[in-house]
Amino acid sequence: MRSTRFFWWRAGTLTRSWQPVYTGDEENCNRTIGLRLPGGVLFMCLNVPLRQRPCDWCRGFQ
């Protein structure tokens, strides 16, 4: 499993209502910010260094 600094989320798979900016976490618990663009959202991970797997707290829920 490998985390990337940027990733694209297609508009057809978004479950939230339209927003110009998204914040949250990705699957490896890296904090993210996303900018809504035509066709989807471009996300950037904010953590340095990037986590390569979920944190201990999140793993407790899996």
Residue, then its C-alpha position, 0 to 999 in steps of 0.5 A: m500500500r502506498s500513499t500519494r501526495f495528490f489524488w483525483w476523486r471522480a465526480g460520479t463517485l462523490t457522496r457529499s453535496w457540491q462544495p468548492v473545498y473538501t477537508g478530511d482524511e484518506e484511507n491511511c489517515n492522512r489529512t487532506i484538502g480537496l479542490r472541486l474542479p470540473g469532473g471531480v475533486l483534486f485532493m492533496c495530503l497535508n501530512v509530512p511524512l505520509r502515513q502508509r497505513p491506517c493509524d493505531w486508533c483507526r485500526g482498532f475500528q477495523 
